[in-house]
Amino acid sequence: MIDLTGHKVLRESQNHRLYDHPHFEGALLKVRIDRPKKRLIARPSQLRYGNLRQWHREANEYLSALNRGCPEINRLAGFFGFTQTTAGPALISEKFSGPDGQLAQNLGEEIAALALDDPRRDTIKQEIIELVDDLERGKIIVGDLSPDNIVRAKERGDKLVVVDGVGERLLIPLNIISRHAFKASLNRRRKLMLGATHPAPPKPG
């Protein structure tokens, strides 16, 4: 078991606390902190994995990309397994840095810091198009594709990388079964992502 007593929390989200891995440079420990939502009828995956079922989906999708040997796997954070810590169960993931050498901020934060007329929004829009095209080419399913789950990784030549939300979320895995469903879902998420770079102006009251 890894003792995280006294270790600095790098970032905290609704689902995770992030720590530097104390033994492996360039690796993060993503400690799960949320609790599973109660459902009238629990899914089999929830009965078996509880609030760790998202990690089960992510591991499955990463293994699927490895099995296909698709180079587009480089658009995903490296997955290094699981471990137990004094703070709770943890997923071991690749760590990405920003220009300042600190933990990379997510794309949502990067976009929010820009003025609405900043030309860098157009650059980010093109980068999102390239990212989603790569995910489609690699047949990689990201069930929660949003700016909050993407970072700009210095270690990948400043390319956009998906760090969370990977895998099929539906009980009936339509995106795995049907190529049409996969493309339709990805196109919906592409539209939402591009809309985040150039939000519509508020309507006059």
PyRosetta script that sets phi, psi and omega in degrees:
from pyrosetta import init, pose_from_sequence

init()
pose = pose_from_sequence("MIDLTGHKVLRESQNHRLYDHPHFEGALLKVRIDRPKKRLIARPSQLRYGNLRQWHREANEYLSALNRGCPEINRLAGFFGFTQTTAGPALISEKFSGPDGQLAQNLGEEIAALALDDPRRDTIKQEIIELVDDLERGKIIVGDLSPDNIVRAKERGDKLVVVDGVGERLLIPLNIISRHAFKASLNRRRKLMLGATHPAPPKPG")
pose.set_psi(1, 138.7)
pose.set_omega(1, 179.8)
pose.set_phi(2, -89.5)
pose.set_psi(2, 126.2)
pose.set_omega(2, -179.5)
pose.set_phi(3, -88.7)
pose.set_psi(3, 114.0)
pose.set_omega(3, 179.9)
pose.set_phi(4, -101.3)
pose.set_psi(4, 11.7)
pose.set_omega(4, 178.7)
pose.set_phi(5, -58.0)
pose.set_psi(5, 124.7)
pose.set_omega(5, 178.1)
pose.set_phi(6, 81.8)
pose.set_psi(6, -2.6)
pose.set_omega(6, 179.7)
pose.set_phi(7, -81.0)
pose.set_psi(7, 144.0)
pose.set_omega(7, -176.7)
pose.set_phi(8, -73.6)
pose.set_psi(8, 134.4)
pose.set_omega(8, 171.4)
pose.set_phi(9, -80.5)
pose.set_psi(9, 117.8)
pose.set_omega(9, -178.6)
pose.set_phi(10, -73.4)
pose.set_psi(10, -38.1)
pose.set_omega(10, -179.6)
pose.set_phi(11, -161.4)
pose.set_psi(11, 150.0)
pose.set_omega(11, 177.1)
pose.set_phi(12, -130.1)
pose.set_psi(12, 132.9)
pose.set_omega(12, 176.9)
pose.set_phi(13, -120.2)
pose.set_psi(13, -171.5)
pose.set_omega(13, 179.2)
pose.set_phi(14, -64.3)
pose.set_psi(14, -29.3)
pose.set_omega(14, -173.9)
pose.set_phi(15, -108.4)
pose.set_psi(15, -28.4)
pose.set_omega(15, -169.7)
pose.set_phi(16, -134.0)
pose.set_psi(16, 156.7)
pose.set_omega(16, 159.3)
pose.set_phi(17, -113.8)
pose.set_psi(17, 135.1)
pose.set_omega(17, -177.3)
pose.set_phi(18, -105.7)
pose.set_psi(18, 133.3)
pose.set_omega(18, 177.6)
pose.set_phi(19, -129.5)
pose.set_psi(19, 151.4)
pose.set_omega(19, 165.5)
pose.set_phi(20, -66.5)
pose.set_psi(20, 138.7)
pose.set_omega(20, 174.5)
pose.set_phi(21, -69.7)
pose.set_psi(21, 124.8)
pose.set_omega(21, -174.9)
pose.set_phi(22, -69.6)
pose.set_psi(22, -14.4)
pose.set_omega(22, -175.1)
pose.set_phi(23, -114.2)
pose.set_psi(23, -17.6)
pose.set_omega(23, -175.4)
pose.set_phi(24, -129.9)
pose.set_psi(24, 113.7)
pose.set_omega(24, 178.5)
pose.set_phi(25, -66.1)
pose.set_psi(25, 139.8)
pose.set_omega(25, 178.5)
pose.set_phi(26, 84.1)
pose.set_psi(26, 9.7)
pose.set_omega(26, 178.6)
pose.set_phi(27, -122.2)
pose.set_psi(27, 146.0)
pose.set_omega(27, 177.8)
pose.set_phi(28, -109.9)
pose.set_psi(28, 149.9)
pose.set_omega(28, 167.1)
pose.set_phi(29, -105.7)
pose.set_psi(29, 118.1)
pose.set_omega(29, 178.1)
pose.set_phi(30, -102.0)
pose.set_psi(30, 100.0)
pose.set_omega(30, -176.7)
pose.set_phi(31, -90.0)
pose.set_psi(31, 125.4)
pose.set_omega(31, -178.0)
pose.set_phi(32, -75.2)
pose.set_psi(32, 130.1)
pose.set_omega(32, -177.4)
pose.set_phi(33, -122.8)
pose.set_psi(33, -10.3)
pose.set_omega(33, -178.3)
pose.set_phi(34, -84.9)
pose.set_psi(34, 172.6)
pose.set_omega(34, 177.5)
pose.set_phi(35, -117.1)
pose.set_psi(35, 146.1)
pose.set_omega(35, -178.8)
pose.set_phi(36, -63.1)
pose.set_psi(36, 141.7)
pose.set_omega(36, 177.6)
pose.set_phi(37, -72.8)
pose.set_psi(37, 140.0)
pose.set_omega(37, 179.6)
pose.set_phi(38, -77.2)
pose.set_psi(38, 131.6)
pose.set_omega(38, 177.7)
pose.set_phi(39, -120.8)
pose.set_psi(39, 150.1)
pose.set_omega(39, 178.3)
pose.set_phi(40, -59.7)
pose.set_psi(40, -44.4)
pose.set_omega(40, 175.3)
pose.set_phi(41, -124.1)
pose.set_psi(41, 112.2)
pose.set_omega(41, -176.9)
pose.set_phi(42, -73.9)
pose.set_psi(42, 139.8)
pose.set_omega(42, 174.7)
pose.set_phi(43, -69.0)
pose.set_psi(43, 151.9)
pose.set_omega(43, 177.7)
pose.set_phi(44, -55.0)
pose.set_psi(44, -38.5)
pose.set_omega(44, -179.7)
pose.set_phi(45, -65.3)
pose.set_psi(45, -32.2)
pose.set_omega(45, 178.3)
pose.set_phi(46, -72.7)
pose.set_psi(46, -37.9)
pose.set_omega(46, 177.6)
pose.set_phi(47, -63.6)
pose.set_psi(47, -35.4)
pose.set_omega(47, -175.1)
pose.set_phi(48, -86.2)
pose.set_psi(48, -40.5)
pose.set_omega(48, -172.1)
pose.set_phi(49, -112.8)
pose.set_psi(49, -9.8)
pose.set_omega(49, -178.0)
pose.set_phi(50, 59.1)
pose.set_psi(50, -136.6)
pose.set_omega(50, -178.4)
pose.set_phi(51, -79.6)
pose.set_psi(51, 6.0)
pose.set_omega(51, 175.8)
pose.set_phi(52, -93.7)
pose.set_psi(52, 4.5)
pose.set_omega(52, -175.7)
pose.set_phi(53, -66.9)
pose.set_psi(53, -25.2)
pose.set_omega(53, 175.1)
pose.set_phi(54, -62.5)
pose.set_psi(54, -39.0)
pose.set_omega(54, 178.6)
pose.set_phi(55, -65.3)
pose.set_psi(55, -35.5)
pose.set_omega(55, 176.7)
pose.set_phi(56, -61.5)
pose.set_psi(56, -43.4)
pose.set_omega(56, 177.6)
pose.set_phi(57, -62.4)
pose.set_psi(57, -44.0)
pose.set_omega(57, -177.1)
pose.set_phi(58, -65.1)
pose.set_psi(58, -43.0)
pose.set_omega(58, 178.9)
pose.set_phi(59, -63.2)
pose.set_psi(59, -41.0)
pose.set_omega(59, 178.6)
pose.set_phi(60, -60.4)
pose.set_psi(60, -44.2)
pose.set_omega(60, -177.4)
pose.set_phi(61, -69.3)
pose.set_psi(61, -37.9)
pose.set_omega(61, 178.2)
pose.set_phi(62, -64.7)
pose.set_psi(62, -42.8)
pose.set_omega(62, 177.5)
pose.set_phi(63, -63.2)
pose.set_psi(63, -38.3)
pose.set_omega(63, 178.7)
pose.set_phi(64, -62.6)
pose.set_psi(64, -42.5)
pose.set_omega(64, 178.5)
pose.set_phi(65, -66.1)
pose.set_psi(65, -38.9)
pose.set_omega(65, 176.5)
pose.set_phi(66, -62.6)
pose.set_psi(66, -42.5)
pose.set_omega(66, -178.6)
pose.set_phi(67, -62.1)
pose.set_psi(67, -36.7)
pose.set_omega(67, -179.8)
pose.set_phi(68, -81.9)
pose.set_psi(68, -12.8)
pose.set_omega(68, -179.9)
pose.set_phi(69, 65.2)
pose.set_psi(69, 29.5)
pose.set_omega(69, -175.1)
pose.set_phi(70, -80.9)
pose.set_psi(70, 130.9)
pose.set_omega(70, 179.4)
pose.set_phi(71, -64.2)
pose.set_psi(71, -19.3)
pose.set_omega(71, -178.9)
pose.set_phi(72, -67.9)
pose.set_psi(72, -5.7)
pose.set_omega(72, 175.6)
pose.set_phi(73, -60.3)
pose.set_psi(73, -20.6)
pose.set_omega(73, 177.4)
pose.set_phi(74, -66.4)
pose.set_psi(74, -9.8)
pose.set_omega(74, 174.2)
pose.set_phi(75, -84.3)
pose.set_psi(75, -0.2)
pose.set_omega(75, 177.6)
pose.set_phi(76, -113.4)
pose.set_psi(76, 147.0)
pose.set_omega(76, 172.6)
pose.set_phi(77, -62.9)
pose.set_psi(77, 141.2)
pose.set_omega(77, 177.5)
pose.set_phi(78, -60.9)
pose.set_psi(78, 140.2)
pose.set_omega(78, -178.2)
pose.set_phi(79, -111.5)
pose.set_psi(79, 122.4)
pose.set_omega(79, -173.4)
pose.set_phi(80, -117.1)
pose.set_psi(80, 12.9)
pose.set_omega(80, 175.3)
pose.set_phi(81, 106.5)
pose.set_psi(81, -162.3)
pose.set_omega(81, -175.9)
pose.set_phi(82, -129.6)
pose.set_psi(82, 160.8)
pose.set_omega(82, 175.7)
pose.set_phi(83, -157.7)
pose.set_psi(83, 166.6)
pose.set_omega(83, 175.3)
pose.set_phi(84, -100.8)
pose.set_psi(84, 139.5)
pose.set_omega(84, 176.5)
pose.set_phi(85, -131.0)
pose.set_psi(85, 168.9)
pose.set_omega(85, 177.6)
pose.set_phi(86, -69.3)
pose.set_psi(86, -14.9)
pose.set_omega(86, 177.7)
pose.set_phi(87, -94.4)
pose.set_psi(87, -4.8)
pose.set_omega(87, -179.4)
pose.set_phi(88, 125.9)
pose.set_psi(88, -179.5)
pose.set_omega(88, 179.4)
pose.set_phi(89, -61.7)
pose.set_psi(89, 145.1)
pose.set_omega(89, -177.9)
pose.set_phi(90, -136.5)
pose.set_psi(90, 142.9)
pose.set_omega(90, 169.4)
pose.set_phi(91, -95.7)
pose.set_psi(91, 136.5)
pose.set_omega(91, 179.8)
pose.set_phi(92, -98.4)
pose.set_psi(92, 120.1)
pose.set_omega(92, -173.1)
pose.set_phi(93, -131.8)
pose.set_psi(93, 159.4)
pose.set_omega(93, 177.1)
pose.set_phi(94, -66.6)
pose.set_psi(94, 139.6)
pose.set_omega(94, 178.8)
pose.set_phi(95, -97.6)
pose.set_psi(95, 135.7)
pose.set_omega(95, 178.2)
pose.set_phi(96, -118.3)
pose.set_psi(96, 143.9)
pose.set_omega(96, -176.4)
pose.set_phi(97, -111.2)
pose.set_psi(97, 152.2)
pose.set_omega(97, 173.1)
pose.set_phi(98, -91.7)
pose.set_psi(98, -175.4)
pose.set_omega(98, -178.9)
pose.set_phi(99, -59.0)
pose.set_psi(99, -26.8)
pose.set_omega(99, -178.3)
pose.set_phi(100, -87.7)
pose.set_psi(100, 2.1)
pose.set_omega(100, -179.6)
pose.set_phi(101, 84.7)
pose.set_psi(101, -8.0)
pose.set_omega(101, 178.1)
pose.set_phi(102, -86.2)
pose.set_psi(102, 175.2)
pose.set_omega(102, 178.4)
pose.set_phi(103, -54.8)
pose.set_psi(103, 129.5)
pose.set_omega(103, -176.1)
pose.set_phi(104, -61.4)
pose.set_psi(104, 137.5)
pose.set_omega(104, 174.0)
pose.set_phi(105, -76.2)
pose.set_psi(105, 159.3)
pose.set_omega(105, 178.9)
pose.set_phi(106, -80.3)
pose.set_psi(106, 164.9)
pose.set_omega(106, -174.5)
pose.set_phi(107, -64.8)
pose.set_psi(107, -32.2)
pose.set_omega(107, 177.5)
pose.set_phi(108, -60.7)
pose.set_psi(108, -41.2)
pose.set_omega(108, 177.7)
pose.set_phi(109, -67.2)
pose.set_psi(109, -39.3)
pose.set_omega(109, 179.7)
pose.set_phi(110, -62.7)
pose.set_psi(110, -44.2)
pose.set_omega(110, -179.6)
pose.set_phi(111, -66.8)
pose.set_psi(111, -42.5)
pose.set_omega(111, -177.0)
pose.set_phi(112, -62.7)
pose.set_psi(112, -26.7)
pose.set_omega(112, -178.2)
pose.set_phi(113, -79.3)
pose.set_psi(113, -7.9)
pose.set_omega(113, -176.9)
pose.set_phi(114, -97.1)
pose.set_psi(114, 142.1)
pose.set_omega(114, 172.8)
pose.set_phi(115, -64.0)
pose.set_psi(115, 153.3)
pose.set_omega(115, -176.2)
pose.set_phi(116, -61.8)
pose.set_psi(116, -26.4)
pose.set_omega(116, -179.8)
pose.set_phi(117, -100.0)
pose.set_psi(117, 12.4)
pose.set_omega(117, -179.3)
pose.set_phi(118, -70.9)
pose.set_psi(118, 125.4)
pose.set_omega(118, -178.8)
pose.set_phi(119, -62.0)
pose.set_psi(119, -17.8)
pose.set_omega(119, 178.4)
pose.set_phi(120, -65.3)
pose.set_psi(120, -20.5)
pose.set_omega(120, 175.2)
pose.set_phi(121, -63.9)
pose.set_psi(121, -36.1)
pose.set_omega(121, 177.5)
pose.set_phi(122, -66.8)
pose.set_psi(122, -38.2)
pose.set_omega(122, 177.8)
pose.set_phi(123, -63.7)
pose.set_psi(123, -43.7)
pose.set_omega(123, 179.3)
pose.set_phi(124, -64.1)
pose.set_psi(124, -38.4)
pose.set_omega(124, 178.0)
pose.set_phi(125, -58.1)
pose.set_psi(125, -45.0)
pose.set_omega(125, 179.4)
pose.set_phi(126, -66.5)
pose.set_psi(126, -37.0)
pose.set_omega(126, 178.5)
pose.set_phi(127, -65.6)
pose.set_psi(127, -37.1)
pose.set_omega(127, 177.1)
pose.set_phi(128, -64.4)
pose.set_psi(128, -42.6)
pose.set_omega(128, 178.0)
pose.set_phi(129, -58.3)
pose.set_psi(129, -44.9)
pose.set_omega(129, -179.9)
pose.set_phi(130, -65.2)
pose.set_psi(130, -40.1)
pose.set_omega(130, 178.3)
pose.set_phi(131, -61.9)
pose.set_psi(131, -50.4)
pose.set_omega(131, -177.3)
pose.set_phi(132, -66.0)
pose.set_psi(132, -36.4)
pose.set_omega(132, 175.6)
pose.set_phi(133, -60.5)
pose.set_psi(133, -40.3)
pose.set_omega(133, 178.5)
pose.set_phi(134, -66.4)
pose.set_psi(134, -41.4)
pose.set_omega(134, 178.5)
pose.set_phi(135, -62.6)
pose.set_psi(135, -39.8)
pose.set_omega(135, 178.6)
pose.set_phi(136, -66.9)
pose.set_psi(136, -43.1)
pose.set_omega(136, -179.7)
pose.set_phi(137, -62.6)
pose.set_psi(137, -38.2)
pose.set_omega(137, -179.7)
pose.set_phi(138, -85.6)
pose.set_psi(138, -2.1)
pose.set_omega(138, -178.5)
pose.set_phi(139, 56.3)
pose.set_psi(139, 40.1)
pose.set_omega(139, -179.3)
pose.set_phi(140, -95.3)
pose.set_psi(140, 123.8)
pose.set_omega(140, -177.8)
pose.set_phi(141, -90.5)
pose.set_psi(141, 125.0)
pose.set_omega(141, 173.4)
pose.set_phi(142, -121.9)
pose.set_psi(142, 100.0)
pose.set_omega(142, -174.0)
pose.set_phi(143, -68.0)
pose.set_psi(143, -23.0)
pose.set_omega(143, 179.7)
pose.set_phi(144, -128.8)
pose.set_psi(144, 69.5)
pose.set_omega(144, -178.9)
pose.set_phi(145, -85.2)
pose.set_psi(145, 106.8)
pose.set_omega(145, -178.7)
pose.set_phi(146, -148.5)
pose.set_psi(146, 159.7)
pose.set_omega(146, 179.5)
pose.set_phi(147, -56.4)
pose.set_psi(147, -29.5)
pose.set_omega(147, -179.3)
pose.set_phi(148, -69.0)
pose.set_psi(148, -18.5)
pose.set_omega(148, -177.9)
pose.set_phi(149, -105.3)
pose.set_psi(149, 17.1)
pose.set_omega(149, -177.6)
pose.set_phi(150, -129.9)
pose.set_psi(150, 142.6)
pose.set_omega(150, 175.1)
pose.set_phi(151, -130.3)
pose.set_psi(151, 159.9)
pose.set_omega(151, 170.4)
pose.set_phi(152, -93.9)
pose.set_psi(152, 116.1)
pose.set_omega(152, -170.2)
pose.set_phi(153, -101.6)
pose.set_psi(153, 115.9)
pose.set_omega(153, 176.5)
pose.set_phi(154, -60.6)
pose.set_psi(154, -35.1)
pose.set_omega(154, -178.2)
pose.set_phi(155, -69.6)
pose.set_psi(155, -13.5)
pose.set_omega(155, 178.1)
pose.set_phi(156, -114.8)
pose.set_psi(156, 31.4)
pose.set_omega(156, 178.9)
pose.set_phi(157, 68.8)
pose.set_psi(157, 32.6)
pose.set_omega(157, 179.6)
pose.set_phi(158, 65.7)
pose.set_psi(158, 21.0)
pose.set_omega(158, 175.6)
pose.set_phi(159, -80.1)
pose.set_psi(159, 159.0)
pose.set_omega(159, 176.5)
pose.set_phi(160, -77.6)
pose.set_psi(160, 136.3)
pose.set_omega(160, -177.8)
pose.set_phi(161, -133.7)
pose.set_psi(161, 137.7)
pose.set_omega(161, 177.5)
pose.set_phi(162, -82.8)
pose.set_psi(162, 125.5)
pose.set_omega(162, -176.9)
pose.set_phi(163, -114.1)
pose.set_psi(163, -5.7)
pose.set_omega(163, -178.0)
pose.set_phi(164, -159.3)
pose.set_psi(164, 161.5)
pose.set_omega(164, 174.1)
pose.set_phi(165, 83.0)
pose.set_psi(165, 12.8)
pose.set_omega(165, -177.2)
pose.set_phi(166, -77.1)
pose.set_psi(166, 145.1)
pose.set_omega(166, 173.8)
pose.set_phi(167, 109.2)
pose.set_psi(167, 163.8)
pose.set_omega(167, -179.1)
pose.set_phi(168, -78.2)
pose.set_psi(168, 128.8)
pose.set_omega(168, -177.3)
pose.set_phi(169, -99.6)
pose.set_psi(169, -16.8)
pose.set_omega(169, -174.1)
pose.set_phi(170, -78.2)
pose.set_psi(170, 146.7)
pose.set_omega(170, 177.8)
pose.set_phi(171, -62.5)
pose.set_psi(171, -43.7)
pose.set_omega(171, 172.4)
pose.set_phi(172, -97.9)
pose.set_psi(172, 110.6)
pose.set_omega(172, -169.8)
pose.set_phi(173, -74.3)
pose.set_psi(173, 71.2)
pose.set_omega(173, -175.7)
pose.set_phi(174, -60.7)
pose.set_psi(174, -36.3)
pose.set_omega(174, -177.3)
pose.set_phi(175, -68.8)
pose.set_psi(175, -20.1)
pose.set_omega(175, 175.4)
pose.set_phi(176, -86.3)
pose.set_psi(176, -40.4)
pose.set_omega(176, -175.7)
pose.set_phi(177, -74.0)
pose.set_psi(177, -40.7)
pose.set_omega(177, -170.5)
pose.set_phi(178, -118.8)
pose.set_psi(178, 121.9)
pose.set_omega(178, 175.0)
pose.set_phi(179, -63.2)
pose.set_psi(179, -36.5)
pose.set_omega(179, 178.8)
pose.set_phi(180, -63.5)
pose.set_psi(180, -45.2)
pose.set_omega(180, 179.7)
pose.set_phi(181, -63.9)
pose.set_psi(181, -39.3)
pose.set_omega(181, 178.6)
pose.set_phi(182, -60.7)
pose.set_psi(182, -47.7)
pose.set_omega(182, -178.5)
pose.set_phi(183, -67.3)
pose.set_psi(183, -39.4)
pose.set_omega(183, 179.8)
pose.set_phi(184, -64.3)
pose.set_psi(184, -43.0)
pose.set_omega(184, 178.5)
pose.set_phi(185, -64.5)
pose.set_psi(185, -42.5)
pose.set_omega(185, -179.3)
pose.set_phi(186, -66.4)
pose.set_psi(186, -37.2)
pose.set_omega(186, 178.4)
pose.set_phi(187, -65.9)
pose.set_psi(187, -36.5)
pose.set_omega(187, 176.8)
pose.set_phi(188, -64.3)
pose.set_psi(188, -43.5)
pose.set_omega(188, -179.1)
pose.set_phi(189, -70.3)
pose.set_psi(189, -34.5)
pose.set_omega(189, 175.7)
pose.set_phi(190, -59.6)
pose.set_psi(190, -45.2)
pose.set_omega(190, -179.6)
pose.set_phi(191, -62.2)
pose.set_psi(191, -43.5)
pose.set_omega(191, 179.0)
pose.set_phi(192, -64.9)
pose.set_psi(192, -40.7)
pose.set_omega(192, -179.5)
pose.set_phi(193, -65.2)
pose.set_psi(193, -43.8)
pose.set_omega(193, -179.7)
pose.set_phi(194, -67.5)
pose.set_psi(194, -33.2)
pose.set_omega(194, 176.8)
pose.set_phi(195, -64.5)
pose.set_psi(195, -28.4)
pose.set_omega(195, 179.8)
pose.set_phi(196, -69.3)
pose.set_psi(196, -25.1)
pose.set_omega(196, -179.3)
pose.set_phi(197, -79.3)
pose.set_psi(197, -27.8)
pose.set_omega(197, -179.4)
pose.set_phi(198, -135.7)
pose.set_psi(198, 72.9)
pose.set_omega(198, -178.1)
pose.set_phi(199, -63.7)
pose.set_psi(199, 147.4)
pose.set_omega(199, 178.6)
pose.set_phi(200, -67.2)
pose.set_psi(200, 141.7)
pose.set_omega(200, 178.7)
pose.set_phi(201, -64.4)
pose.set_psi(201, 148.1)
pose.set_omega(201, -179.6)
pose.set_phi(202, -62.4)
pose.set_psi(202, 143.6)
pose.set_omega(202, 178.6)
pose.set_phi(203, -71.9)
pose.set_psi(203, 141.2)
pose.set_omega(203, 179.3)
pose.set_phi(204, -62.8)
pose.set_psi(204, 140.2)
pose.set_omega(204, -178.3)
pose.set_phi(205, -73.9)
pose.dump_pdb("model.pdb")
